Amino acid sequence: MSTTEIFLIAMAIIFTLPYLIWRVGRTEYFAPLVVVQIIAGILLGPGILGRIFPDYYSFVFNPQVIQSLNGIAWWAVMLFVWIAGIELDLHQAWEHRRESGITAGLALGTPLLFGSIAAAGMLMYDGWMGPEATTWQFVLAVGMACAVTALPILILFMEKLDILRQPLGQRILRYASMDDIAIWGVLALILMDWQRIGRQAAFLSAFALLAYGFRRLMLWLPERDRWYVGLTWLILCGFGADWSGLHFMVGAFLSGAVMDNHWFDRKRMDLLRHHVLLVAMPVFFLSTGLKTNWSMGGEAVFLAAGALLAASVAGKLVGTYVAGNLLEWASGEASIIGWLLQTKALIMIIFANILLDKDIITSESFTALLLMAVASTMLTVPVVAPKLERMRKIIAGIRIS
């Protein structure tokens, strides 16, 4: 077969298998399609499919096909991160800065601390830290992976739970938005290459200068032109960040973060995010699965994933509980907010991909983080839904009385 034919076989598997599992298995309640696609990527990776059917795996996912898939995956994730940056609403966070600052700080700092302790425990054994990492980079990177909140998946879940447009949902979005900024800032610190500090300083300086001119230009342009100019800006920022020794996804996020979401029609932006998830992101999930590694043994990887999951969930719950006490939230709110903010999935997987690309973590650590992200996301709706129902009944009872 030609490379094109084998590529199309791979694409057929990527789009068909997760959909059938999701639709036939009716997994939507605990695992939306994007989560099933991530799981399918793990199943199709070298540790599962490659071990059971090595000849078939090497035939379908040969180097030429993987190279083609990687190109699609890179562009898909750049678009996705760019949209996530655009959708940040820091104006609301600033208006409620005391509440948002306290909650976001505790919801990020506590799981960061717990995750860093888990990472320090992993360092007692060989095979987890990447060859280019120092101890502090590895500990901070894994700790931050435990603190990440997946804002796009959080929005999807809150829509499902019917709280996105309610005051509680808007508060949670503010907390997650502030944490998003901190997460990418810490990532830039982790990736700082002191041998290429001149390039990185040049990129950040040029970005700050060009961003001012870019914003002026976008205000002058009609909306139909903003889309094309915005995409060109995305590509230039991604190139500049990668050239400087950071990562193209850092540039993609920065390019979106300096853009205002009101520059674009909201429905069109929602459709673009939906279509990126539908058309291109499944390829990214597959390419993510191809990076998994079980050479240390499934028991060690699952044990590490369990420890990281415990650090992530406990950290978010403790952080929001402390914030709830300080800010005098209503009974039950801290638990609901904590469980929603511990949702991982896409953003953490993107974060972990960057760490793996830069050799901060090994593929075994990446696999443990990936499993943690999947488990974290699958727990969210089943845990939060009954808590929300109890809260609604309590509120209804108070109104009646």
N, C-alpha and C positions, 0 to 999 in steps of 0.2 A: 504493500500500500504506500501511497505517497504521504508526505508529511501533512499535507492539507487534509487528507482523508482521516488520518489518525487524530489530528487536531479536532476535527468535527466529531469523532467518536468520543473524545475526552469531553468536549462541550456538551454532548448529549447526556453523558453520565452526570456531569456537574449539575445540569438543570433538571434532569428527570428524577434521579434517585431521592434527593431531599424533598422534592414536591410530593412524590408518592408516599414517603414516610409521613410527611406532615398531613396530607389529605386523608389517606387511608387510616393512619393511626390516630387521627383527630387529636393532635398534640397541642393545639392552639392555647389551651388554658395554661399549661405549664411550660410549653416550649414553642414560641412563635416560629414562623418559617426561618427567620434569620438564625435562630439558635439551632434549628435542625440542620441548616446549611453548614454551620460551624462543626457540628457533630459529624456530618457526612464527610467534611474535609478531613477530619481525624481518621475516620474509617477508611478513606481512600488513600491515606498516607502510607509511607514505607513501613511504619510499625504494625499496621493491620493488614491492608490489602497486599502490601509489598512482601510481607512475611508469609501470608497464606498462599498467594498466587504470584510468586516472584517473576515468572516469565511474562505473565499478562501485564503486571505492573510496569515492567521495564519496556514492554512493547508500547503500551498506551502513553505512559508518562516518560517518554524518552527526552533527552536533553533539548532537542529542537522544539518539541511540543511545550515543554516547561518554559523555555525561553519566550515563546509566543504568549503563553498564559500569563507569565510574569508582566509582560508589557501591558496587557489589559488590566491586570490587578493593580499595577502602579497608578495608572490613570484613574481607575475607579476609586481607589482610596484617596487620591489627591482631591477628587471632586467631593467625596464624602466629607473629608476633613475641612475643606474650604466652606462647604455649606454649614457645617457645625460652627465654624468661626463666625460666619455671617449671622447665624441665628442667636448668638449670644446677645442678651439684652442687659447691658451693664447700667443703663439709666435707672431701671427699677431697683437694681441692687444698690445703687448710690442713694436713692431716695429713702431706702430702708437700711442704711449702711450699718447701724449699730446691731440690729437683729441679724442681718445677713452676715455681717463680719464675724460675730460671735459664733453663729451656727456653722457657717462654712469653715471657719478656722478649726473648730472642735471636730466637725465631721470629716475634715481632711487630716488634721494633725494626729488624732487618736489612732485611726487605722494605720497611718504612716508609722507611728511608733510601734504598734503591735506587729506590723509587717516587717519592720526593720529588725525586731527581736527574732522573728521567725527566720529571716534571712541570715542573721548571725548564727543561728543554730544550723542552717544548711551549710555554712562555711566550715563546720566541724568535719565535713566529709568532702572528698574530692569529687570533681565532675560537675559542679553547679555553676561556678564562676567562670565567665568567659576569659579568653586569653588576653584581651586588651583592657580588661577592667582592673581597677584598683579595688581594695576592700571597701572603701567608702562609697565608690560608685555602685558596686554590686548591692550593698546593703540599702542604700538610698533608692536605687532603681526598683528593687523588689518591694521595698516598703511603699513606694509611691504606687506601684502596680496594685497593691492591696487597697490603696486609698482612692483609686480612680472611680469616678461615676460615669456611666455611659449615658450621656445626655440624650442622644437620639433614641435609644432604647427606652430610657426613662419616659420620654414623651409618648412613645408608643404604648407603654404600660399604663400611663395615667389616662390616656384616651380610652383604653380598654376598661379601666376602673371607673370611668366617668368623673374624674376629678381634675382634669387638665385645666379647664376654664374656671374652676372654683378657686376661692381664696387659698385653700390649702395647697392646691396644685401649683398656683402661681408662686407661692412662697418656696416650694421645693425647687422650682425652676431657678429662682434667684440664688438659692444656696448652691445648686449644681453649676450654675454659670460662673460664679466666683471661683469655685474649685477648679473648673476647667482652665481658667487663666493661670492659676497656681501650678497646676499639673504640667502645662506646657512650659512654664518658666523653669520649673525644677528639671524637666527633661533637657532643656537647653543647657542648664548648669552641668548636668551629668555628661552631656556630649561635648562640653567645652574641651577643645584640644589645645593645650598650652603650647604645642609646637606650631600650631596654625592660628594662634591668637590674633595675629595681624589680619588674616583673611576674615576671621569671624567678626572682629571689630569693624572692619571695612564693610562687611555685609550689613551688620546691624545699623551702622551709621547711614549707609546708603538707603537702607530700607526706611529708616525714620524720615529722611529727607524726601525720598520719592513718594512715601505714603501721603505726605501733606499735599504734594502736587496731584497725586492720584485722586484724593478725596475731592479736591477742587474740580478736577476734570469730570468726575462722576456726577457731581451736582449740576454741572452744565449740560450733560448729555441726556437725551431722552431715554426712556427705559429700554427700548429695543436695542439701543447701542450699548447700554450698560452691561448686558449679558456677555457680549463679545469682548469688550474691553476688560471686564472682570475676569474672564477666562484667560486672556493674555497675561494679565497681572498675576494670576495664579501660577502660570507656567514660569514666568520670570522669577517670581519669589521662590518657587520650588528649586529652580536651577541655581539661584544665588545661594540658598541655604545649603544645598548639597555641595556646591563648589567650595564653600567656606569650611566644610568639615562638620557642619551640623547634619541635618537630614532633610530630604526634600519634603517630608511630611510636616516638619517644623515650619518650613517656608509656606506650605499650603495653609496651615492653620493661621499663621500670621497674616497671610494675604486676605483671608476672610475676616479675621478679627478686627481689622481696621475699616471694614465696610459696615454700613448701617443696613439693617434688615428692611427698613421702610423704603429703601431705594428700589425695591423689587415688589412686584405683586405677590402677596402672601400665598395665594392659591398656586401660582406658577412655581414658587419656590418649593412648596409642599409636593407638587407634582414632580419636580426635578429630583428631590430626595427620594421619592417613591420609585421613580424610573431608574435611578442609579442603583438602588437596592435590588430592583427587579432584574435589570439587564446586565449589570457589570459586577456588582459586589459578590455574587456567588463564585465568580472566578477567583476573587481575592480569598474567600474562605477556603477554596480548594488549595490554593497556593500556600495558605497558612497550614493546612493539614499536611502538606508535603514536607514541612519543616519539623514535624514532630519526631521525637526519638525516644525509644524505650530501651536503649542499650544498657542502662543502669539497672534494668529490671522493673517490671510493672509495679512491684510492691513499693520500691523506693519512690517512684514517681507519684504514685497515688498517695503515699504517706506525706510527701512534701506538699501535694495539692491540698490534702486535708488540713494540714497545718496552716497553709496560706489562706484557705477558706475560713477557718476559725478566726484567724487574725483579722481578716477583712470584715466579716460579719460582726464579730464582737467589738471591733474598733468603731465601726459606724454606730452601733447601738449604744455603746458607752458614751461616745461623743455627743450624740443627739440627746441622750438622757440628761447629761450634764447641762447642755444648752437649754433643754426644756425646763429644768429646775431654775436656771438663772433667769430665764425669760418668762417663767410662769405660764407655760403652755397648758392647754386643756388636757385632761387625763386621756392617755392613749395616743396622743399626737406624736410623742417622741419615738415610740416604737414604729409607727407607720412611716414616719419620715426616715428613720434609720434604715428600715428594710428597703425602702424605695431607693435611697441613696447608695446602698451597697450593690445595686445592679451594675454589672460589669460589661460583659459581651464586647461590642464593637470597639469602643475607645480603648479598653484595656488590651484587646488583641492587637490593635494598631500600635499602641505603646510598646507592647512586648515584641512585636515585629521589628520595631526600630532598635530596641535593645539587642535583639539577636543579630540584626544586620551589622551593628557596630561592635559585635563580639563582647558586649558587656555581660551577657548571660550565654549559657550553652543551650543546645537544642533540648537537653533534658529539663533544664529550668523552664525553658519556653513551654514544653509540654505540660509541666506541672501548673504553670500560670494559665495555660489555655483551659485545662480541666477545671481549675478554680473559677475561671470566668464563666464557663458553661454552667457549673453547679450553682454559682451565685445568682445567675440570671434565672435559672429554672425554679429557684426557691421563691422568687419575689412575689409573683401573683398568688400562688397558693397560700402564702403566709399573710399577705396584706389584705386580700379580699375579705376573709372573715373578720379581721380586725376593723376594717372600714364598715362592715355591716353592723357590728356591735356598736361602733361609735354613732352611726346614723340612728340606731334604735334608741340610744341614750339621749341624743339630741331631740328626737321626736317625742320621747317621754317627757323631757323637760318642758317642751313647748305646750304639750297637752295639759300638764299640771299647772 
